[in-house]
Amino acid sequence: MMKTEFLKYGLSILLLGYISGCDHYEQKIIEKHIYVDRQSLSLFIGQTVQLTASPTDGTYQYQWSSEDPSVATVTSNGLVEVISEGFTNIVVSSGDLFTKVPLTAVVRVPLEDVSVSESFLELIPGGKKTILLTYIPDNANDIPEYLWSSENPNIASVKITGEITGVGEGITTVVYRIGDIVKEIVVDVAYTRPFKGPHILSAAAPYELPAANFDLGGEGYAFHDQDANNHIGNDNYRRNNGDKQSTPVEIEGNGSNIGYTNPGEWLLYTVEVSDGGEYKVDVLLASPNPAGFHLEVDGVNVTGTISTPATGGWGNYQLISTPEDKLTLTLTKGRHKIKYYFEAGHNLRGFRFTKR
């Protein structure tokens, strides 16, 4: 008898718990929606676009309509066609459910041309410059996809933003393409630049290059001077012509010559060769003692040591033109960097390049 009472009591507790649990149960209502594959539209007059509503399992039968058919129409299967400039909503509905897709219609203004802020750039390796673009007409709204590229990324690279970076010395072309429009930017990357140049060597006439017109670029790039102190005071020839990096080099007589040189020092000159071939080099220098130098072309010693005689004083200049075979340089057409290397101290006034 006690077992029966205990069983009844247990069942009563379980039933009570079940009823109590049911009192706190909340039924979740699932909201119904119509979804469209485009949230909004911005289209040109005459353009069409296909809209798709979901779910697509046959739950709903969709009806399509335009709030302003004078701006855009829509077919029974969701194909939209723009008629005129303006604004409307494309509506898709099923029973009491509906969804609106805002549509803005504008007149197509094709891109006709592009103007670039630079067509020629001079950079040092690591230097950067961003090319600015101007669309023509300025209200163009039909803009094709564009692409930036470099013909030689080892010389210059370019980002999608139009930022060009110098990588290594040389000349290359960076290209901007947008639709059928192509713009080219020539990029010249170099550690040094001609001072008061360009220095053009050709068959037309001998070219005289003053020694004081060595490259822009500073110590270690355009020149090497072992003593940072200038022993002749303030000769402002270079500074007055836009160069603030060449103070260590002793330039005398407002560009007349270079003095106070030491073995191991050098000067770099960038030349442009119009007519490739052999060029005879004459060097104008002065020294009370025997001296010497050598010439390098694009980093290669092409003359070996040229020994020079005493000229009778620091102001007595003599044209050194021998030995002719060593002082004849074979230069291809284009840019070359010629380094004058002091193997003994002497005053240097300049050079003459004559096409043979």
C-alpha positions in Angstrom: 0.0 0.0 0.0 2.8 2.4 0.8 4.5 1.7 -2.6 1.3 2.6 -4.4 1.0 5.9 -2.5 4.6 6.8 -3.2 4.2 6.1 -6.9 1.1 8.4 -7.1 3.0 11.1 -5.2 5.9 10.9 -7.7 3.7 11.1 -10.7 1.9 14.1 -9.3 5.2 16.0 -8.9 6.3 15.2 -12.5 2.9 16.3 -13.9 3.1 19.5 -11.9 6.6 20.2 -13.2 5.5 19.6 -16.8 2.5 22.0 -16.4 4.7 24.6 -14.8 7.2 24.4 -17.7 4.4 24.8 -20.2 3.3 28.1 -18.5 6.8 29.6 -19.4 7.0 28.4 -23.0 6.9 31.2 -25.5 6.2 30.4 -29.1 8.6 32.2 -31.5 6.9 33.9 -34.5 8.9 33.7 -37.8 8.6 36.9 -39.7 8.1 36.7 -43.4 10.2 38.8 -45.9 10.8 39.2 -49.6 14.5 39.6 -50.5 15.9 41.2 -53.7 19.4 40.6 -55.0 20.0 44.4 -55.3 19.3 46.8 -52.4 19.4 50.0 -54.6 20.0 50.9 -58.3 21.8 53.8 -60.0 21.5 53.4 -63.8 21.9 55.3 -67.0 19.0 56.1 -69.3 18.4 53.1 -71.6 20.1 50.7 -69.3 18.4 47.4 -68.2 19.0 45.2 -65.2 17.5 41.9 -64.1 16.2 41.8 -60.5 15.6 38.5 -58.7 13.4 38.0 -55.6 13.7 35.2 -53.1 12.8 32.8 -51.7 12.5 31.0 -55.0 11.0 27.8 -53.8 7.5 28.7 -54.9 6.3 29.9 -51.5 5.4 33.3 -53.0 3.9 34.5 -56.3 5.7 37.8 -57.1 4.2 40.9 -58.7 6.6 43.6 -59.9 5.7 47.3 -60.4 7.3 50.7 -60.7 6.1 53.7 -58.7 6.9 56.0 -61.6 6.9 54.2 -65.0 8.0 57.4 -66.7 11.4 57.0 -65.0 11.7 53.2 -65.2 9.5 50.2 -66.1 9.7 46.6 -64.9 8.4 43.4 -66.4 6.5 40.6 -64.7 9.7 38.7 -64.1 11.7 41.7 -62.7 13.5 43.1 -65.8 14.0 46.8 -65.2 14.5 49.3 -68.0 15.3 53.0 -67.4 13.2 55.4 -69.4 14.2 58.9 -68.3 16.1 60.9 -65.7 14.7 60.9 -62.2 13.9 58.7 -59.1 11.5 55.8 -58.5 11.0 52.7 -56.5 10.8 49.2 -58.0 8.3 47.2 -55.9 8.1 43.5 -55.6 5.1 42.1 -53.7 3.3 38.9 -52.7 0.0 39.3 -50.9 0.6 41.7 -48.0 4.4 41.4 -48.3 6.4 43.8 -50.3 10.0 45.2 -50.8 11.1 48.4 -52.4 14.3 48.9 -54.4 15.2 52.6 -54.8 16.3 53.5 -58.3 18.1 56.7 -59.5 18.2 57.3 -63.2 20.8 59.7 -64.7 22.0 60.8 -68.1 25.1 59.0 -69.3 28.1 61.3 -69.6 31.0 59.3 -71.2 34.6 59.8 -70.3 36.3 61.5 -73.2 39.9 62.0 -72.0 42.1 62.1 -69.0 44.8 64.7 -68.1 47.8 63.6 -66.0 49.6 66.0 -63.6 53.0 64.8 -64.8 54.3 63.3 -68.1 57.9 63.2 -67.0 59.3 62.5 -63.6 62.8 62.6 -62.2 63.2 60.5 -59.0 66.0 59.1 -56.9 65.8 55.5 -55.8 63.3 55.4 -53.0 61.7 58.7 -54.0 57.9 58.8 -54.5 55.5 60.9 -56.5 51.7 60.6 -56.9 50.2 61.3 -60.3 47.0 63.3 -60.2 44.3 62.6 -62.7 41.6 65.0 -64.1 38.7 63.5 -66.0 37.4 65.2 -69.1 34.6 66.3 -69.0 34.7 66.8 -65.2 31.1 65.6 -64.8 31.8 62.3 -66.6 29.9 59.5 -64.8 30.5 56.6 -67.2 34.0 55.7 -66.0 35.6 52.4 -67.3 37.9 50.2 -65.3 41.5 51.5 -65.1 44.9 50.0 -64.7 48.4 51.3 -63.7 51.5 49.4 -64.8 55.2 49.9 -65.2 57.1 48.7 -68.2 60.1 48.0 -65.9 59.3 47.5 -62.2 63.0 47.2 -61.5 63.4 50.9 -62.3 60.0 52.3 -61.1 56.9 50.7 -59.5 53.4 52.1 -59.4 50.5 51.6 -57.0 46.8 51.5 -57.9 46.6 55.0 -56.4 49.0 56.4 -59.0 51.9 56.6 -56.5 55.2 56.0 -58.4 58.3 54.9 -56.6 61.9 55.0 -57.9 63.5 51.5 -57.5 66.7 51.5 -59.4 68.6 53.7 -61.8 67.4 53.9 -65.4 64.5 55.2 -67.5 61.2 53.5 -67.9 57.5 54.3 -68.7 54.6 54.1 -66.4 51.3 53.5 -68.2 47.7 54.5 -67.1 45.0 52.8 -69.1 41.3 53.5 -68.6 39.0 52.1 -71.3 40.6 53.0 -74.7 42.5 55.9 -73.2 46.2 55.5 -72.6 48.5 57.9 -70.8 52.3 57.5 -70.4 54.6 59.0 -67.8 58.4 58.7 -68.5 60.2 58.1 -65.2 63.9 58.8 -65.0 65.4 57.3 -61.8 69.0 58.3 -60.8 71.1 59.1 -57.8 72.6 62.1 -59.6 71.5 64.7 -62.1 73.5 66.9 -64.6 74.4 70.3 -63.1 73.7 73.1 -65.7 73.0 70.3 -68.2 72.2 68.4 -70.2 75.7 67.8 -71.4 75.2 66.5 -74.9 78.1 64.9 -76.8 77.7 64.7 -80.6 79.5 64.8 -83.9 78.4 68.4 -84.6 81.1 70.0 -82.5 83.5 69.4 -79.6 81.8 69.8 -76.2 83.6 71.6 -73.4 82.5 70.6 -69.9 83.7 72.7 -66.9 85.1 70.7 -64.0 82.9 72.7 -61.6 79.7 71.4 -63.4 79.9 67.9 -61.8 76.5 66.3 -61.0 73.9 67.2 -58.4 73.5 64.6 -55.8 75.9 65.2 -52.9 78.7 63.4 -51.2 79.1 59.8 -52.2 76.9 60.1 -55.2 78.0 63.1 -57.3 81.4 63.5 -55.7 83.7 62.3 -53.0 85.8 64.8 -51.0 87.9 63.5 -48.1 87.7 66.7 -46.2 84.3 68.2 -45.4 85.9 71.5 -44.7 86.2 74.0 -47.5 89.6 75.6 -47.6 88.9 78.6 -49.8 85.9 80.1 -48.0 82.5 80.7 -49.6 82.6 80.4 -53.3 78.9 80.3 -54.1 79.0 79.1 -57.7 77.1 75.9 -57.0 74.8 77.4 -54.3 73.9 80.3 -56.6 72.9 77.7 -59.2 70.6 75.7 -56.9 73.0 73.2 -55.4 73.3 73.2 -51.6 75.0 69.8 -51.2 78.5 70.5 -52.7 80.0 72.7 -50.0 83.0 70.4 -49.3 84.3 70.8 -52.9 86.7 73.7 -53.3 85.5 75.6 -56.4 87.6 78.6 -57.2 86.9 81.7 -59.3 83.2 81.4 -59.5 83.4 78.1 -61.3 86.7 78.6 -62.9 88.3 75.4 -61.5 88.4 72.9 -58.7 91.4 72.9 -56.2 92.6 71.4 -53.0 92.1 67.9 -54.3 93.5 64.7 -52.8 94.2 61.2 -54.0 91.1 59.0 -53.9 88.7 61.9 -54.5 86.4 61.9 -57.5 83.8 63.8 -59.5 80.9 62.4 -61.5 79.5 63.8 -64.8 76.3 62.6 -66.5 76.5 63.0 -70.3 74.0 62.3 -73.1 75.5 60.9 -76.2 73.7 61.8 -79.4 76.1 60.1 -81.8 77.6 56.9 -80.6 81.2 56.1 -81.3 84.7 57.1 -80.2 85.3 60.4 -78.3 88.7 61.9 -77.7 88.9 63.5 -74.2 91.3 66.4 -73.4 91.8 67.3 -69.8 92.8 70.8 -68.7 94.7 70.7 -65.3 97.5 72.3 -63.4 100.0 71.1 -60.7 103.5 72.1 -59.7 104.2 68.4 -59.3 103.7 65.3 -61.5 100.1 64.0 -60.9 97.6 61.5 -62.3 94.0 60.5 -62.8 91.9 57.9 -64.5 88.4 57.9 -66.1 85.6 55.6 -65.4 82.5 55.1 -67.6 79.4 53.7 -66.0 81.5 52.3 -63.1 84.3 50.8 -65.2 87.9 52.1 -65.3 88.4 52.5 -69.0 91.7 54.4 -69.1 93.9 53.1 -66.4 96.3 55.6 -64.8 97.0 58.7 -66.9 100.3 60.2 -65.5 100.5 63.9 -66.0 103.7 66.1 -65.8 104.3 69.1 -63.6 102.8 72.2 -65.3 104.9 74.8 -63.5 102.4 75.9 -60.9 98.8 75.7 -59.5 97.7 78.3 -62.0 99.6 77.1 -65.0 97.1 75.0 -66.9 98.0 72.4 -69.5 95.8 70.4 -71.9 96.5 66.7 -71.4 95.6 64.9 -74.6 98.0 61.9 -74.5 98.2 58.9 -74.6 95.4 59.2 -77.3 94.4 55.5 -77.2 93.7 55.7 -73.4 92.0 59.0 -73.6 89.6 57.8 -76.4 86.3 56.6 -75.0 83.9 54.4 -76.9 80.4 55.6 -75.9 77.1 54.2 -77.2 74.2 56.4 -77.8 72.3 57.4 -74.7 73.2 58.3 -71.1 76.5 57.6 -69.5 78.2 58.6 -66.2 81.8 59.6 -66.4 83.8 59.6 -63.2 87.0 61.6 -62.9 89.2 60.0 -60.3 92.1 61.9 -58.7 95.1 59.6 -58.2 97.2 62.6 -57.1 96.2 66.1 -56.1 96.0 68.7 -58.9 93.8 71.6 -60.0 91.2 70.7 -62.6 89.6 73.2 -65.0 87.6 71.0 -67.4 87.3 68.6 -70.3 86.8 68.7 -74.1 85.0 65.8 -75.8 85.6 65.5 -79.6 83.9 62.9 -81.8 86.4 61.1 -83.9 
